[in-house]
């Protein structure tokens, strides 16, 4: 079902590398232009230090000239003999959005993130049910809500897109790159506390509907959609298609599906399920895991295989 034995050296996502002395504005410009969610950071000597993602940036609201050193998250790197499965374990355990592959000189070569896993760990025919892998949105954003409401939700729930509605329909979605661009591609005024002030406060308090929204596909909550179609995000709507109930992205897919399987840590192998429907496959997987759990409680489970 999921290909985890691939060597990470062959599936890396290319990325620019930033120094601890670089500014947040420089990193954000790259992230927005290239739609990246996390980047590697190195010391002044070029050795790997850690990772910086959009979560740290939008949560901090630091001045754009702040050095990235203050926000770097230390994450164990990947080395030559690591597999995609090893990368998945690190992402699941740490909760970060990217894990970096380094060479023998400790210099970053590339990064593995939820987008990488979506691109390489599954076949193009693999399908998912939105209900099972979406982030639930109890109350969607409205066009007259402030941009800062989106920023706070994204930093807390860690998601790239949020649906935006008017009183009548789904209008589109605001992305993390839209929020980053608003925060770091304008003129700034520094407050006494070192935080961004002045014009930014006005921008963050302005209504979301004032800015162009992204048009994402609308997928019904119990439909079946190809996994590759969620790479750019999809808004999950109710059965009648009238109202958003969630959002599905590479990050939500990873957190809801892959991370859950990793947490189980059960040696369950299922072969020959590719020709089954998503509902049949889901039922078999759930039943197999349920049996494996019962066996594990009573003794040592070495492997459970189903062909």
Order of alpha helices (4+ residues) and beta strands (2+ residues): beta-alpha-beta-beta-alpha-alpha-beta-beta-alpha-beta-alpha-beta-beta-alpha-beta-beta-alpha-beta-beta-alpha-beta-beta-beta-beta-alpha-alpha-beta-alpha-beta
